[in-house]
Amino acid sequence: MGSRRIGFDSSNYGMGSMKQHSRQELTQLKKEVGAESAWEEVSGFKTTKPTSIRLSPRLIWDLEKIVHLRGEKSCQTLLKRSVTERVKYEKELIDPVKARKAV
């Protein structure tokens, strides 16, 4: 007896059914992707820069408890909001001092 699986049709499995593009089509697609004018601006989205921060296991544990209690999506969401609020607060304190020094 063979090891054929019941209900498994290998003729239509995986990428075999995808259209194969010609070299000319692929070259044209690469040119279109590379052209900045082909990409439209989407409002409401800002680009971000990935950042890595090392936190102690205890701090992560405490953070996860706070995230759970507040019903937040994730630790990253809570951290991003907290850092954003703190930076905004600090800027509000610093900006008037810088303006006075410039005069």
C-alpha positions as CSV (number, residue, x, y, z in Angstrom):
1,M,0.0,0.0,0.0
2,G,1.1,3.5,-0.8
3,S,1.3,6.4,1.7
4,R,-1.3,8.5,-0.1
5,R,-3.3,10.8,2.1
6,I,-7.0,10.9,1.8
7,G,-8.4,14.2,0.5
8,F,-4.9,15.6,-0.5
9,D,-4.5,16.7,-4.1
10,S,-0.9,17.5,-4.8
11,S,-1.6,18.8,-8.2
12,N,-3.2,22.0,-6.8
13,Y,-1.0,22.5,-3.8
14,G,1.3,25.4,-2.9
15,M,2.5,27.9,-5.5
16,G,2.0,25.6,-8.5
17,S,-1.2,27.5,-9.5
18,M,0.4,31.0,-9.4
19,K,1.0,32.8,-12.7
20,Q,4.6,32.9,-13.8
21,H,5.6,36.3,-15.0
22,S,8.0,36.8,-17.9
23,R,11.4,38.5,-17.5
24,Q,10.0,41.5,-19.3
25,E,7.0,41.8,-17.0
26,L,9.3,41.5,-13.9
27,T,11.6,44.1,-15.3
28,Q,8.7,46.5,-15.8
29,L,7.3,45.8,-12.3
30,K,10.8,46.5,-10.8
31,K,10.9,49.9,-12.6
32,E,7.4,50.8,-11.4
33,V,8.2,49.9,-7.8
34,G,11.4,51.9,-7.9
35,A,9.7,55.0,-9.2
36,E,8.8,57.2,-6.2
37,S,6.0,58.9,-8.2
38,A,4.2,55.5,-8.3
39,W,3.7,55.6,-4.6
40,E,0.9,57.7,-3.2
41,E,1.1,59.4,0.1
42,V,-1.3,58.0,2.7
43,S,-2.5,60.6,5.2
44,G,-2.7,59.7,8.9
45,F,0.4,57.5,9.0
46,K,3.8,58.7,10.1
47,T,7.0,56.9,9.5
48,T,8.8,55.6,12.6
49,K,12.3,54.4,13.4
50,P,12.6,51.1,15.1
51,T,14.3,51.3,18.5
52,S,15.5,48.8,21.0
53,I,15.5,49.4,24.7
54,R,16.8,47.0,27.3
55,L,14.6,46.6,30.3
56,S,15.1,44.5,33.4
57,P,12.9,41.4,33.8
58,R,11.2,43.0,36.9
59,L,10.4,46.2,35.0
60,I,8.9,44.1,32.1
61,W,6.8,42.1,34.6
62,D,5.5,45.3,36.2
63,L,4.8,46.8,32.8
64,E,2.8,43.7,31.7
65,K,0.7,44.0,34.9
66,I,-0.1,47.6,34.1
67,V,-0.9,46.8,30.5
68,H,-3.3,44.1,31.6
69,L,-5.0,46.3,34.2
70,R,-5.4,49.2,31.8
71,G,-6.6,47.0,29.0
72,E,-4.0,48.2,26.6
73,K,-3.1,46.3,23.4
74,S,0.6,45.7,24.3
75,C,3.6,46.8,26.3
76,Q,4.9,48.6,23.2
77,T,1.7,50.7,22.9
78,L,1.8,51.7,26.5
79,L,5.5,52.5,26.4
80,K,5.1,54.6,23.2
81,R,2.3,56.6,24.7
82,S,4.1,57.2,28.0
83,V,7.3,58.3,26.3
84,T,5.4,60.5,23.9
85,E,3.6,62.2,26.8
86,R,6.8,62.7,28.7
87,V,8.7,64.1,25.8
88,K,5.9,66.5,25.1
89,Y,5.9,67.6,28.8
90,E,9.6,68.1,28.8
91,K,9.5,70.1,25.6
92,E,6.9,72.4,27.1
93,L,9.3,73.1,30.0
94,I,12.4,73.5,27.8
95,D,11.0,75.6,24.9
96,P,10.2,78.8,27.0
97,V,13.7,78.6,28.6
98,K,15.3,78.3,25.1
99,A,13.3,81.2,23.8
100,R,14.4,83.4,26.7
101,K,18.1,82.5,26.2
102,A,17.8,83.4,22.4
103,V,16.6,87.0,23.2
